[in-house]
Amino acid sequence: MWKAIAKLECIDKIIDTLNIESLGFKIGNNDISGRPMFSPKDMLKLFVYGYFNGIRSSRKLAKQAIINKEIIWLINGIQPKYRVIVDFRKDNVDAMTKVFNSFIDFCIELGLYGKELIAIDGTKIEASASKRKHYSKNKISKMKELTQKKINEYIHDLEKSDLVDETEDTKFEKEKIQQAIKILETKLNEYTEFEKMLEENEISEMNITDPDAKTVKFGAHQGTDVGYNIQAAVDSKNKLIAAFGVTNNSADQGELYNTAIITMEKFNVESIEALADKGYFEVADLKKCEENGITCYVSKPRYSNSTGDSIYFNDKFIYNPQDNNYICPEGQILVCKTKKKDVKERKYANHQACGNCTCKEKCTTSKAGRILTRKTDEDIADVVNKRTKKNKSKYSQRQEIVEHVFGTLKRSMNFDYLLLRGFKKVIGEVSIAFFSYNLKRVINILGVGNFLGYLADDNIMKAAEYRCFFCFIYEKIVAIKN
């Protein structure tokens, strides 16, 4: 009971220290609606308390503001309606992102970030989007086919009814069928318009409810759904979130550099080490990381062959950089067959050796024999792979650094679905969720007494406020220039 009250005080004090004006929170206007002008600090406290306790629904928060004594004390007895809570959430997404960033600055001043080693991973979050209103080229084609089939059936029914003597009942049935045909023809026109939109925008799918949401794979046994892929960088020292990104791509490939470079900028460092799983192993991305001071530790995926025999998987072929060739598991040499110099990838084969090999059927189904493809920058991939294998103890920390963060957010804080739509608003919603996680984590690390003591330290607070104020002024200058 005492711990719950103590954490309540921490939420109260940390939000009271925020400079609401510089963060850009919008203060409510009651000139037209007649609603009371609630303090943004009180509203923000309500949201953070909600995340701490897994309460995210605006209607549930509105109810808690009436019946929950902890919340009544925390938000000074205000009783916002659910619509006020909804509007506050969607109207202050930029300010919520600044709250997340300003708290990171505060934690940096406390030395809670190691700034040396981070783990990067992604998690899929269900979008606030209707699956029924999600269309792909394949789905539209099927829907058009089914709709046209139904129209043809109705037309056939009309033709049959014309052969029968008309009565009041048959006349009524004809009107119903004609009305149904009109509705189906309207739908058919809609599907045709959706098809044109996909072609014009050169996209494979679209959602009417949330245009930015896409189909993402949620896990091996969870199937696919409409959602977003949330990327997060977690610092190894205290398992605090340092940076994040939001994409609608199901795969993590290409996101390692983007997430790591944001973290480096936040930490103001020139180099950093990053751990990531094999889903991030992409040669072009690894190259950008290595060129920009990001030392990567990424497990290389195993690429199977056409026969499925693991003895002859691609990783079993050893590359010899001196002679630019591959040595196969049977000891034969695959030479480079590509003669051009300016190419993105090269082919390696030994058709004669494969033709005489007794293990050919285990290795490949191709009549010409085994052919390997090597990208121009594959040397960087080899360096990263060797580094990862050499530092297994460091790489094994990846799961314990980043996995539990998503587990806490989804299971304890109920953050497994989104309430807002569109990239900008989703980023704001993720920001307040990640801020709440970091705050909860810091209170557990420091203890309530120490945390409140740091909040009372003017030097620390001024340093954090200075960072926040500097970012605010910089954004204003950029806005004026644009």
ROFIMAR-935024 format. One record per residue (C-alpha): residue number from 1; x, y, z. Coordinates in steps of 0.25 Angstrom, whole numbers. Each point is the difference from the previous one (the first is absolute). Layout:
! ROFIMAR-935024
i: NUM | u: X | v: Y | w: Z
...
//
This chain:
! ROFIMAR-935024
i: 1 | u: 0 | v: 0 | w: 0
i: 2 | u: 11 | v: 10 | w: 4
i: 3 | u: 8 | v: -4 | w: -13
i: 4 | u: -12 | v: 4 | w: -9
i: 5 | u: -2 | v: 13 | w: 7
i: 6 | u: 15 | v: 3 | w: -1
i: 7 | u: -1 | v: -3 | w: -15
i: 8 | u: -12 | v: 9 | w: -1
i: 9 | u: 8 | v: 12 | w: 6
i: 10 | u: 11 | v: -3 | w: -10
i: 11 | u: -9 | v: 2 | w: -12
i: 12 | u: -6 | v: 12 | w: 7
i: 13 | u: 14 | v: 7 | w: 2
i: 14 | u: 6 | v: -4 | w: -13
i: 15 | u: -11 | v: 6 | w: -8
i: 16 | u: -1 | v: 12 | w: 8
i: 17 | u: 15 | v: 3 | w: -3
i: 18 | u: -3 | v: 0 | w: -15
i: 19 | u: -1 | v: 13 | w: -8
i: 20 | u: -13 | v: -2 | w: -7
i: 21 | u: 1 | v: 13 | w: -8
i: 22 | u: 13 | v: -4 | w: -6
i: 23 | u: -5 | v: -14 | w: -3
i: 24 | u: -11 | v: 5 | w: -8
i: 25 | u: -12 | v: -5 | w: 7
i: 26 | u: -13 | v: 6 | w: -4
i: 27 | u: -9 | v: 6 | w: 11
i: 28 | u: -15 | v: -3 | w: -2
i: 29 | u: -9 | v: 11 | w: -5
i: 30 | u: -14 | v: 0 | w: 6
i: 31 | u: -6 | v: 12 | w: -8
i: 32 | u: -9 | v: -9 | w: -9
i: 33 | u: -1 | v: -13 | w: 7
i: 34 | u: -2 | v: 5 | w: 14
i: 35 | u: 10 | v: -11 | w: 6
i: 36 | u: 9 | v: 4 | w: 11
i: 37 | u: 15 | v: 4 | w: -4
i: 38 | u: 7 | v: -12 | w: 7
i: 39 | u: 15 | v: 1 | w: 3
i: 40 | u: 9 | v: -7 | w: -10
i: 41 | u: 8 | v: -5 | w: 12
i: 42 | u: -12 | v: -7 | w: 6
i: 43 | u: -4 | v: -6 | w: -13
i: 44 | u: 14 | v: -5 | w: -2
i: 45 | u: 0 | v: -6 | w: 14
i: 46 | u: -13 | v: -7 | w: -3
i: 47 | u: 7 | v: -7 | w: -13
i: 48 | u: 12 | v: -4 | w: 7
i: 49 | u: -7 | v: -6 | w: 12
i: 50 | u: -9 | v: -8 | w: -10
i: 51 | u: 13 | v: -6 | w: -7
i: 52 | u: 6 | v: -3 | w: 14
i: 53 | u: -13 | v: -8 | w: 3
i: 54 | u: -3 | v: -5 | w: -14
i: 55 | u: -12 | v: 9 | w: -2
i: 56 | u: 0 | v: 7 | w: -14
i: 57 | u: -15 | v: 1 | w: -4
i: 58 | u: -5 | v: 14 | w: 1
i: 59 | u: -13 | v: -4 | w: 5
i: 60 | u: 7 | v: -9 | w: 11
i: 61 | u: 9 | v: 12 | w: 4
i: 62 | u: -12 | v: 9 | w: 1
i: 63 | u: -7 | v: -10 | w: 9
i: 64 | u: 13 | v: -1 | w: 8
i: 65 | u: 0 | v: 15 | w: 2
i: 66 | u: -13 | v: -1 | w: 8
i: 67 | u: 2 | v: -13 | w: 8
i: 68 | u: 15 | v: -2 | w: 2
i: 69 | u: 5 | v: 8 | w: 12
i: 70 | u: 14 | v: -1 | w: -5
i: 71 | u: -3 | v: 7 | w: -13
i: 72 | u: -10 | v: 10 | w: 7
i: 73 | u: 12 | v: 5 | w: 9
i: 74 | u: 10 | v: -1 | w: -12
i: 75 | u: -8 | v: 9 | w: -10
i: 76 | u: -6 | v: 9 | w: 11
i: 77 | u: -14 | v: -5 | w: -1
i: 78 | u: -3 | v: 4 | w: -14
i: 79 | u: -10 | v: -9 | w: -8
i: 80 | u: 3 | v: 1 | w: -15
i: 81 | u: -10 | v: -7 | w: -9
i: 82 | u: 5 | v: -11 | w: -9
i: 83 | u: 0 | v: 9 | w: -12
i: 84 | u: 9 | v: 10 | w: 7
i: 85 | u: 10 | v: -11 | w: 3
i: 86 | u: -1 | v: -5 | w: -15
i: 87 | u: 2 | v: 15 | w: -5
i: 88 | u: 12 | v: 2 | w: 9
i: 89 | u: 7 | v: -13 | w: -4
i: 90 | u: -1 | v: 3 | w: -15
i: 91 | u: 2 | v: 15 | w: 0
i: 92 | u: 13 | v: 0 | w: 8
i: 93 | u: 8 | v: -11 | w: -7
i: 94 | u: 12 | v: 9 | w: -3
i: 95 | u: 0 | v: 4 | w: 15
i: 96 | u: 0 | v: -14 | w: 4
i: 97 | u: 12 | v: -3 | w: -8
i: 98 | u: 7 | v: 11 | w: 6
i: 99 | u: -3 | v: -5 | w: 14
i: 100 | u: 6 | v: -13 | w: -3
i: 101 | u: 13 | v: 7 | w: -6
i: 102 | u: 1 | v: 10 | w: 12
i: 103 | u: -1 | v: -12 | w: 10
i: 104 | u: 11 | v: -7 | w: -7
i: 105 | u: 8 | v: 13 | w: 1
i: 106 | u: -3 | v: 0 | w: 15
i: 107 | u: 5 | v: -15 | w: 1
i: 108 | u: 13 | v: 4 | w: -7
i: 109 | u: 3 | v: 11 | w: 10
i: 110 | u: -2 | v: -11 | w: 11
i: 111 | u: 10 | v: -9 | w: -7
i: 112 | u: -11 | v: -11 | w: -2
i: 113 | u: 4 | v: -3 | w: -15
i: 114 | u: 14 | v: -7 | w: -2
i: 115 | u: 0 | v: 5 | w: -15
i: 116 | u: 9 | v: -11 | w: -4
i: 117 | u: -8 | v: -12 | w: -3
i: 118 | u: -15 | v: -1 | w: -5
i: 119 | u: -9 | v: -11 | w: -5
i: 120 | u: -10 | v: 3 | w: -11
i: 121 | u: -12 | v: -8 | w: -3
i: 122 | u: -14 | v: 2 | w: -5
i: 123 | u: -14 | v: -4 | w: 4
i: 124 | u: -13 | v: 0 | w: -8
i: 125 | u: -12 | v: 8 | w: 6
i: 126 | u: -14 | v: -2 | w: -5
i: 127 | u: -5 | v: 13 | w: -7
i: 128 | u: -13 | v: 7 | w: 3
i: 129 | u: -5 | v: -5 | w: -14
i: 130 | u: -11 | v: -8 | w: -5
i: 131 | u: 4 | v: -14 | w: -7
i: 132 | u: -12 | v: 0 | w: -8
i: 133 | u: 4 | v: 14 | w: -6
i: 134 | u: 14 | v: -5 | w: -3
i: 135 | u: 2 | v: -3 | w: -15
i: 136 | u: 11 | v: -7 | w: -8
i: 137 | u: 0 | v: -2 | w: -15
i: 138 | u: -4 | v: -15 | w: 2
i: 139 | u: -11 | v: 4 | w: 9
i: 140 | u: -6 | v: 10 | w: -9
i: 141 | u: 1 | v: -10 | w: -12
i: 142 | u: -8 | v: -10 | w: 9
i: 143 | u: -10 | v: 9 | w: 5
i: 144 | u: -3 | v: 5 | w: -14
i: 145 | u: -2 | v: -14 | w: -5
i: 146 | u: -9 | v: -4 | w: 11
i: 147 | u: -8 | v: 13 | w: -1
i: 148 | u: -2 | v: -2 | w: -15
i: 149 | u: -4 | v: -14 | w: 2
i: 150 | u: -11 | v: 4 | w: 10
i: 151 | u: -5 | v: 11 | w: -10
i: 152 | u: -1 | v: -11 | w: -11
i: 153 | u: -8 | v: -8 | w: 9
i: 154 | u: -10 | v: 11 | w: 3
i: 155 | u: -1 | v: 3 | w: -15
i: 156 | u: -3 | v: -15 | w: -2
i: 157 | u: -11 | v: 1 | w: 11
i: 158 | u: -6 | v: 12 | w: -7
i: 159 | u: 0 | v: -7 | w: -13
i: 160 | u: -7 | v: -12 | w: 6
i: 161 | u: -11 | v: 9 | w: 7
i: 162 | u: -3 | v: 7 | w: -14
i: 163 | u: -5 | v: -13 | w: -5
i: 164 | u: -10 | v: -1 | w: 12
i: 165 | u: -13 | v: 7 | w: 1
i: 166 | u: 2 | v: 13 | w: 8
i: 167 | u: -7 | v: 1 | w: 13
i: 168 | u: 2 | v: 9 | w: 12
i: 169 | u: 10 | v: -10 | w: 6
i: 170 | u: 8 | v: -1 | w: -13
i: 171 | u: 0 | v: 15 | w: -2
i: 172 | u: 6 | v: 2 | w: 15
i: 173 | u: 10 | v: -11 | w: -3
i: 174 | u: 5 | v: 7 | w: -13
i: 175 | u: 1 | v: 13 | w: 7
i: 176 | u: 9 | v: -7 | w: 11
i: 177 | u: 9 | v: -6 | w: -10
i: 178 | u: 2 | v: 13 | w: -8
i: 179 | u: 3 | v: 7 | w: 13
i: 180 | u: 10 | v: -11 | w: 3
i: 181 | u: 7 | v: 1 | w: -14
i: 182 | u: 1 | v: 15 | w: 2
i: 183 | u: 8 | v: -2 | w: 13
i: 184 | u: 9 | v: -10 | w: -6
i: 185 | u: 3 | v: 8 | w: -12
i: 186 | u: 4 | v: 12 | w: 10
i: 187 | u: 9 | v: -10 | w: 7
i: 188 | u: 6 | v: -4 | w: -13
i: 189 | u: 3 | v: 14 | w: -4
i: 190 | u: 7 | v: 2 | w: 13
i: 191 | u: 9 | v: -12 | w: -2
i: 192 | u: 3 | v: 5 | w: -14
i: 193 | u: 4 | v: 14 | w: 7
i: 194 | u: 8 | v: -7 | w: 10
i: 195 | u: 8 | v: -8 | w: -11
i: 196 | u: 3 | v: 13 | w: -7
i: 197 | u: 5 | v: 6 | w: 13
i: 198 | u: 10 | v: -11 | w: 2
i: 199 | u: 5 | v: 1 | w: -14
i: 200 | u: 1 | v: 15 | w: 0
i: 201 | u: 8 | v: 0 | w: 13
i: 202 | u: 8 | v: -12 | w: -3
i: 203 | u: -4 | v: -8 | w: 13
i: 204 | u: -4 | v: -14 | w: 2
i: 205 | u: -10 | v: 3 | w: 11
i: 206 | u: -8 | v: 11 | w: 7
i: 207 | u: -9 | v: 2 | w: 12
i: 208 | u: -12 | v: 9 | w: 0
i: 209 | u: 0 | v: 2 | w: 15
i: 210 | u: 15 | v: 3 | w: 2
i: 211 | u: 7 | v: 2 | w: -14
i: 212 | u: 14 | v: -1 | w: 7
i: 213 | u: -2 | v: -14 | w: 6
i: 214 | u: 4 | v: -12 | w: -8
i: 215 | u: -1 | v: -15 | w: 2
i: 216 | u: 11 | v: -5 | w: 9
i: 217 | u: 4 | v: -14 | w: 5
i: 218 | u: -2 | v: -1 | w: 16
i: 219 | u: 8 | v: -13 | w: 2
i: 220 | u: 2 | v: -14 | w: -4
i: 221 | u: -14 | v: -4 | w: 6
i: 222 | u: -7 | v: 13 | w: 0
i: 223 | u: -2 | v: 2 | w: -15
i: 224 | u: -2 | v: 14 | w: -6
i: 225 | u: -8 | v: 12 | w: 3
i: 226 | u: -1 | v: 15 | w: -3
i: 227 | u: 10 | v: 7 | w: 8
i: 228 | u: 14 | v: 7 | w: 2
i: 229 | u: 14 | v: -5 | w: 3
i: 230 | u: 6 | v: 8 | w: 12
i: 231 | u: 15 | v: 0 | w: 0
i: 232 | u: 7 | v: 3 | w: 14
i: 233 | u: 14 | v: 2 | w: 4
i: 234 | u: 2 | v: -4 | w: 15
i: 235 | u: 13 | v: 4 | w: 8
i: 236 | u: 7 | v: -11 | w: 6
i: 237 | u: 3 | v: 7 | w: 14
i: 238 | u: -14 | v: 1 | w: 5
i: 239 | u: -9 | v: -6 | w: -11
i: 240 | u: -5 | v: 14 | w: -3
i: 241 | u: -6 | v: 3 | w: -13
i: 242 | u: 9 | v: 10 | w: -7
i: 243 | u: -7 | v: 2 | w: -14
i: 244 | u: -11 | v: -6 | w: -9
i: 245 | u: -5 | v: 0 | w: -14
i: 246 | u: -14 | v: -3 | w: -6
i: 247 | u: -1 | v: -7 | w: -13
i: 248 | u: -11 | v: -8 | w: -8
i: 249 | u: 10 | v: -10 | w: -5
i: 250 | u: -2 | v: -14 | w: 5
i: 251 | u: 15 | v: -4 | w: -1
i: 252 | u: 11 | v: 7 | w: 9
i: 253 | u: 10 | v: 0 | w: -11
i: 254 | u: 5 | v: 14 | w: -3
i: 255 | u: -3 | v: 6 | w: 14
i: 256 | u: 13 | v: -3 | w: 7
i: 257 | u: 7 | v: 12 | w: -5
i: 258 | u: -12 | v: 9 | w: 1
i: 259 | u: -3 | v: -3 | w: 15
i: 260 | u: 15 | v: 0 | w: 4
i: 261 | u: 3 | v: 13 | w: -6
i: 262 | u: -12 | v: 7 | w: 7
i: 263 | u: 6 | v: -6 | w: 13
i: 264 | u: 14 | v: 5 | w: -3
i: 265 | u: -5 | v: 14 | w: -2
i: 266 | u: -8 | v: 0 | w: 13
i: 267 | u: 12 | v: -5 | w: 8
i: 268 | u: 9 | v: 10 | w: -8
i: 269 | u: 11 | v: -11 | w: -2
i: 270 | u: 8 | v: -3 | w: -12
i: 271 | u: 0 | v: -15 | w: 1
i: 272 | u: -9 | v: -11 | w: 6
i: 273 | u: -2 | v: -15 | w: 0
i: 274 | u: -13 | v: -6 | w: -4
i: 275 | u: -6 | v: -14 | w: 2
i: 276 | u: -11 | v: -5 | w: -9
i: 277 | u: -6 | v: -13 | w: -4
i: 278 | u: 1 | v: -7 | w: -14
i: 279 | u: -12 | v: 8 | w: -5
i: 280 | u: 9 | v: 12 | w: -2
i: 281 | u: 11 | v: -7 | w: -8
i: 282 | u: 0 | v: 8 | w: -13
i: 283 | u: 13 | v: 4 | w: -7
i: 284 | u: -3 | v: 14 | w: -4
i: 285 | u: -5 | v: 3 | w: 14
i: 286 | u: 12 | v: -6 | w: 7
i: 287 | u: 9 | v: 8 | w: -9
i: 288 | u: -6 | v: 13 | w: 4
i: 289 | u: 2 | v: -4 | w: 14
i: 290 | u: 14 | v: -3 | w: -1
i: 291 | u: 3 | v: 13 | w: -8
i: 292 | u: -7 | v: 9 | w: 11
i: 293 | u: 7 | v: -6 | w: 13
i: 294 | u: -11 | v: -10 | w: 3
i: 295 | u: 7 | v: -14 | w: 4
i: 296 | u: -10 | v: -10 | w: -3
i: 297 | u: -2 | v: -14 | w: 6
i: 298 | u: -11 | v: -7 | w: -9
i: 299 | u: -2 | v: -15 | w: -1
i: 300 | u: 0 | v: -4 | w: -15
i: 301 | u: -12 | v: -8 | w: -5
i: 302 | u: 2 | v: -14 | w: -6
i: 303 | u: -4 | v: 0 | w: -14
i: 304 | u: -5 | v: -14 | w: -4
i: 305 | u: 3 | v: -7 | w: -14
i: 306 | u: -11 | v: -6 | w: -9
i: 307 | u: 2 | v: -14 | w: 6
i: 308 | u: -2 | v: 4 | w: 15
i: 309 | u: 13 | v: -7 | w: 4
i: 310 | u: 7 | v: 8 | w: 11
i: 311 | u: 14 | v: -5 | w: -4
i: 312 | u: -1 | v: 7 | w: -13
i: 313 | u: -6 | v: 13 | w: 5
i: 314 | u: 7 | v: 13 | w: -5
i: 315 | u: 7 | v: 3 | w: 13
i: 316 | u: 7 | v: -14 | w: -2
i: 317 | u: 7 | v: 6 | w: -12
i: 318 | u: 13 | v: 7 | w: 4
i: 319 | u: 4 | v: 13 | w: -7
i: 320 | u: 15 | v: 2 | w: -4
i: 321 | u: 2 | v: 15 | w: -1
i: 322 | u: 15 | v: -2 | w: -6
i: 323 | u: -5 | v: -8 | w: -12
i: 324 | u: -14 | v: 5 | w: 0
i: 325 | u: -6 | v: -14 | w: 0
i: 326 | u: -9 | v: -9 | w: 9
i: 327 | u: 4 | v: -14 | w: 5
i: 328 | u: -12 | v: -9 | w: 1
i: 329 | u: -2 | v: -10 | w: 11
i: 330 | u: 6 | v: -11 | w: -9
i: 331 | u: 13 | v: 8 | w: -2
i: 332 | u: -3 | v: 5 | w: -15
i: 333 | u: 3 | v: 14 | w: -4
i: 334 | u: -11 | v: 9 | w: -5
i: 335 | u: 6 | v: 11 | w: -9
i: 336 | u: -6 | v: 14 | w: -3
i: 337 | u: -8 | v: -1 | w: -13
i: 338 | u: -3 | v: 15 | w: -1
i: 339 | u: 10 | v: 8 | w: -9
i: 340 | u: -6 | v: 14 | w: 1
i: 341 | u: 6 | v: 9 | w: 11
i: 342 | u: -11 | v: 10 | w: 3
i: 343 | u: -11 | v: -10 | w: 5
i: 344 | u: -8 | v: -1 | w: 13
i: 345 | u: 2 | v: -15 | w: 1
i: 346 | u: 9 | v: -12 | w: -5
i: 347 | u: -3 | v: -14 | w: -4
i: 348 | u: 9 | v: -12 | w: 4
i: 349 | u: -1 | v: -14 | w: -5
i: 350 | u: 8 | v: -12 | w: -5
i: 351 | u: -9 | v: -8 | w: -10
i: 352 | u: 10 | v: -10 | w: -3
i: 353 | u: 3 | v: -4 | w: 15
i: 354 | u: -15 | v: 0 | w: 3
i: 355 | u: -3 | v: -9 | w: -12
i: 356 | u: 10 | v: -10 | w: 5
i: 357 | u: -4 | v: 1 | w: 15
i: 358 | u: -7 | v: -12 | w: 7
i: 359 | u: -7 | v: 10 | w: 10
i: 360 | u: -6 | v: 9 | w: -11
i: 361 | u: -14 | v: -5 | w: 3
i: 362 | u: 2 | v: 4 | w: 15
i: 363 | u: 5 | v: 14 | w: -4
i: 364 | u: -8 | v: 5 | w: -11
i: 365 | u: -12 | v: -3 | w: -10
i: 366 | u: 6 | v: 8 | w: -11
i: 367 | u: 5 | v: -8 | w: -12
i: 368 | u: 12 | v: 10 | w: -2
i: 369 | u: 4 | v: -2 | w: 15
i: 370 | u: 1 | v: 9 | w: 12
i: 371 | u: 1 | v: 15 | w: -3
i: 372 | u: 3 | v: 10 | w: 12
i: 373 | u: -2 | v: 15 | w: -1
i: 374 | u: 8 | v: 10 | w: 8
i: 375 | u: -3 | v: 15 | w: 1
i: 376 | u: 11 | v: 10 | w: -2
i: 377 | u: 0 | v: 4 | w: 15
i: 378 | u: -1 | v: -14 | w: 5
i: 379 | u: 14 | v: 2 | w: 7
i: 380 | u: -7 | v: 9 | w: 10
i: 381 | u: -10 | v: -11 | w: 3
i: 382 | u: 11 | v: -10 | w: 2
i: 383 | u: 7 | v: 10 | w: 10
i: 384 | u: -13 | v: 2 | w: 8
i: 385 | u: -3 | v: -15 | w: 0
i: 386 | u: 15 | v: -3 | w: 5
i: 387 | u: -1 | v: 11 | w: 11
i: 388 | u: -14 | v: -6 | w: 5
i: 389 | u: 5 | v: -14 | w: 1
i: 390 | u: 13 | v: 5 | w: 7
i: 391 | u: -8 | v: 8 | w: 10
i: 392 | u: -11 | v: -10 | w: 4
i: 393 | u: -1 | v: 4 | w: 14
i: 394 | u: -2 | v: 14 | w: -4
i: 395 | u: -10 | v: -4 | w: -10
i: 396 | u: -8 | v: -9 | w: 10
i: 397 | u: -4 | v: 13 | w: 8
i: 398 | u: -9 | v: 5 | w: -12
i: 399 | u: -12 | v: -8 | w: 5
i: 400 | u: 1 | v: 4 | w: 15
i: 401 | u: 2 | v: 15 | w: -4
i: 402 | u: -11 | v: 2 | w: -10
i: 403 | u: -10 | v: -11 | w: 1
i: 404 | u: -6 | v: 2 | w: 14
i: 405 | u: -3 | v: 15 | w: -4
i: 406 | u: -10 | v: -4 | w: -10
i: 407 | u: -5 | v: -11 | w: 9
i: 408 | u: -3 | v: 10 | w: 11
i: 409 | u: -6 | v: 10 | w: -10
i: 410 | u: -10 | v: -10 | w: -5
i: 411 | u: -3 | v: -9 | w: 12
i: 412 | u: 1 | v: 10 | w: 12
i: 413 | u: -3 | v: 13 | w: -7
i: 414 | u: -10 | v: -6 | w: -10
i: 415 | u: 7 | v: 7 | w: -12
i: 416 | u: -3 | v: -11 | w: -11
i: 417 | u: -10 | v: 9 | w: -8
i: 418 | u: -1 | v: 14 | w: -5
i: 419 | u: -11 | v: 10 | w: 2
i: 420 | u: 5 | v: 11 | w: -10
i: 421 | u: 2 | v: -1 | w: -15
i: 422 | u: 10 | v: 5 | w: -9
i: 423 | u: 15 | v: 1 | w: 1
i: 424 | u: 1 | v: 13 | w: 8
i: 425 | u: -11 | v: -3 | w: 10
i: 426 | u: 6 | v: -14 | w: 2
i: 427 | u: 14 | v: 5 | w: 3
i: 428 | u: -7 | v: 9 | w: 11
i: 429 | u: -7 | v: -12 | w: 6
i: 430 | u: 12 | v: -8 | w: 0
i: 431 | u: 8 | v: 12 | w: 6
i: 432 | u: -9 | v: 0 | w: 12
i: 433 | u: 0 | v: -15 | w: 2
i: 434 | u: 15 | v: 0 | w: -1
i: 435 | u: 1 | v: 12 | w: 10
i: 436 | u: -9 | v: -7 | w: 10
i: 437 | u: 9 | v: -13 | w: -1
i: 438 | u: 13 | v: 8 | w: 2
i: 439 | u: -6 | v: 8 | w: 12
i: 440 | u: -5 | v: -13 | w: 6
i: 441 | u: 14 | v: -7 | w: -2
i: 442 | u: 8 | v: 12 | w: 5
i: 443 | u: -9 | v: 1 | w: 13
i: 444 | u: 3 | v: -15 | w: 2
i: 445 | u: 15 | v: 2 | w: -2
i: 446 | u: 2 | v: 12 | w: 8
i: 447 | u: -11 | v: -2 | w: 11
i: 448 | u: -10 | v: 10 | w: 3
i: 449 | u: 8 | v: 9 | w: 10
i: 450 | u: 12 | v: 1 | w: -9
i: 451 | u: -9 | v: 3 | w: -12
i: 452 | u: -7 | v: 11 | w: 7
i: 453 | u: 13 | v: 6 | w: 5
i: 454 | u: 5 | v: 1 | w: -14
i: 455 | u: -12 | v: 7 | w: -4
i: 456 | u: 2 | v: 10 | w: 11
i: 457 | u: 15 | v: 2 | w: -5
i: 458 | u: -1 | v: 14 | w: -8
i: 459 | u: 13 | v: -3 | w: -7
i: 460 | u: -5 | v: -13 | w: -6
i: 461 | u: -13 | v: 6 | w: -4
i: 462 | u: 6 | v: 12 | w: -6
i: 463 | u: 9 | v: -8 | w: -9
i: 464 | u: -12 | v: -9 | w: -5
i: 465 | u: -8 | v: 12 | w: -2
i: 466 | u: 11 | v: 7 | w: -7
i: 467 | u: 1 | v: -12 | w: -10
i: 468 | u: -15 | v: 1 | w: -2
i: 469 | u: -1 | v: 15 | w: -2
i: 470 | u: 12 | v: 0 | w: -10
i: 471 | u: -8 | v: -11 | w: -8
i: 472 | u: -13 | v: 9 | w: 1
i: 473 | u: 8 | v: 12 | w: -5
i: 474 | u: 7 | v: -8 | w: -11
i: 475 | u: -14 | v: -5 | w: -5
i: 476 | u: -6 | v: 14 | w: 0
i: 477 | u: 12 | v: 5 | w: -9
i: 478 | u: -1 | v: -11 | w: -10
i: 479 | u: -15 | v: 3 | w: -1
i: 480 | u: 2 | v: 14 | w: -2
i: 481 | u: 10 | v: -3 | w: -11
i: 482 | u: -9 | v: -9 | w: -7
//
